[in-house]
Amino acid sequence: MVSNEMTIQLKEKIETLLKEKFPNAVLNVSVEYDFPVFEIEKNAMLDVITFLKNAPETGFGFLTTMAGLHYPDNADKEFGMMYQLHKLETNERIRLKVFTSKNDLKIPSLTHLWPTANWMERQEYDFFGFNFTGHPNLVRILNMDEMNYFPLRKEYPLEDGSRDDKNDKMFGR
């Protein structure tokens, strides 16, 4: 378990390094659920992540998680990607977030940095419609190829409103 003091120190260390190396790339810094979180400018994302992985003073060599985000009410920042990086030697973890508009869902692929990003990116393409530029095989991985929509976008209702065979009062609705 990482203490809150250690989390703050890690946040300050990484923030200082990123602002020195990429002065205009860091848009916001916070701590959420004991994770330092860095919102990064989309155009600098690949350079920032490459630095965080390869620089001796950072060494975040493991991509733990990638997750698509959808905030339909955030004008020009409706979609985002969250990356969670882990430095195994010291058990330090950070999150990076990159936001983009619904009209530009292109995000650089990380498959050349982490081969495991291949499946993660295919999943986020499959569910949200992100176009990972440079991905070697960006096709659906879980849904049917014939699907013409992206089911985890919040523009779709959670349930089928035409069903009358369910009693929602049993579920607190």
N, C-alpha and C positions, 0 to 999 in steps of 0.2 A: 504494500500500500504506500503510495506516494503522499507525503504530507502536503498541506496547503502551502507551507513556506517553500518547500521544494518546487512546487508548481509555479509559484510566483517567480522564483529565481530562474527557472527554466524559461518562463515567458519572457522575462527581461533579457536574458542572454540571447535567445533566438531573435527577439525583436531588435536588439542592438545590431546583431550580425546582419539581419536582413535589411535594415535601414541603411547600414553602411554599404553593403554590396549592391542593393537594389533600392535606391532612394525613393522612387515613385511607385514601387510595387505593392507596398503594404498599405491597405486601405483602412483596416480596423484590426485591433488586437483586444482580446478579452480572455477571460477564464470561464469556461462552462463545464460544470460537472467534473471538476478537477483536471480539466484539459486546457492547456494554452491553445487558443484558437486564433488563427491568422487569416483574415480575409485578404486575398491576393488579387491584384489586377489580372484579368484573364490573359492579356498579351504577355505577361511576365511569368505566368504559371509554370511553364515547362522549365525555364531557367532557374526559378526558385526551387522547384522540387529536385532538379538535378543537383543543385548546390547542396540542398539539405541531405541528399543521399551521399554525395561523394566527398564533401569537404571534411577534413580531419576533425575540425572543431564541432561538427554537427553529427555526422555519421548515422543518419536515420536510414538504415539499410533495409528496413522491412516495411512493405506496404501492407498494413493490416486490413484496411477496409476502404472501399469506395462506395459512395451512396449518392444517388440522384436526389435532388431537392426540387420541390415545386411550390412556389409562393405566388399564386395567380394574381394577387392584389399588389405586388411590388412592381411598379412600372419600370420597364427596361432591365429588371433583375428578377424576372419571373422564375427562371431556372438556375439551378446551381449544382455544383459537384462538391462533395465533401471527401477529403482524403485524410486518412488517419495513418500517420507514420510512427514507427517504433524503433527506438535504439535499444537493441536487445542487451547489449553489454551493461547498460546502466538502468534498464527498464524505464526509460523516458519515452513519453508519447506526446505527440502534438497533433492538432487537426488543422487542416488548411481548407478554406472554402473559396470557391471561385463562382461568380455569378455572371449570368448572361441573359440576353433578352430572348423572348420566344421566337424571334425572327432570325436568330443566329445561334443555333445549338451546336456549333462546331467547337470541339475541345481537343487539344492535342492528345494523342495516345501516349500512354506510358509503357507500352509493351516492350520498347527497347531498353527501358530501365529495369522493369520487373516483368518477366514472362507471365506471372500470375495475373497481371493486369488484363491479359487477354480475355479471360472469362468474366472478370468483373465489368469490364467495359462492354462486353456483349450483353450482359444482363441489364446494364443501365440504358443501352441502346434499345433493348427489347421492351423495357417497361416505361421509359420516358422519351425515347427518340433522340438521344444525344448522338451526334455524328463525330466519332473519334477519328480525327484526321491522322493518317499514317497507320491505322490499325490493319493488321494483315488479313483479317477475315471477319469483317463486321456484319454478321448475320444473326438472326434471332437464335437464342439458345434455349429458352424455356417455353415460349409461346409458339403457336402454329405459324408457319411462314405466310399463310394467307391473311393473317390479321392485318388490317389497315389502320390500326390505332394503337395507342400506347397506354395500357390499362392503369398505370399508377399515377397518371396525371390527375389532378384534382378537378378537371373539367367533367369527369364522369361520375355519376351517382354511385354511392357505395352499394346500393341494393337495387334490385329490379322492382320498380314501382308497380309493375303490372301483376305481381304475384299476390294472390289472396289466400294462399295456403299457410301463411305464417301468422302467429299470434305474437306481435311485438311486445305486448305488455308483460310477457314472460321474461323479457330481456331488459327491462327498465327503460324502454323507449317510449 
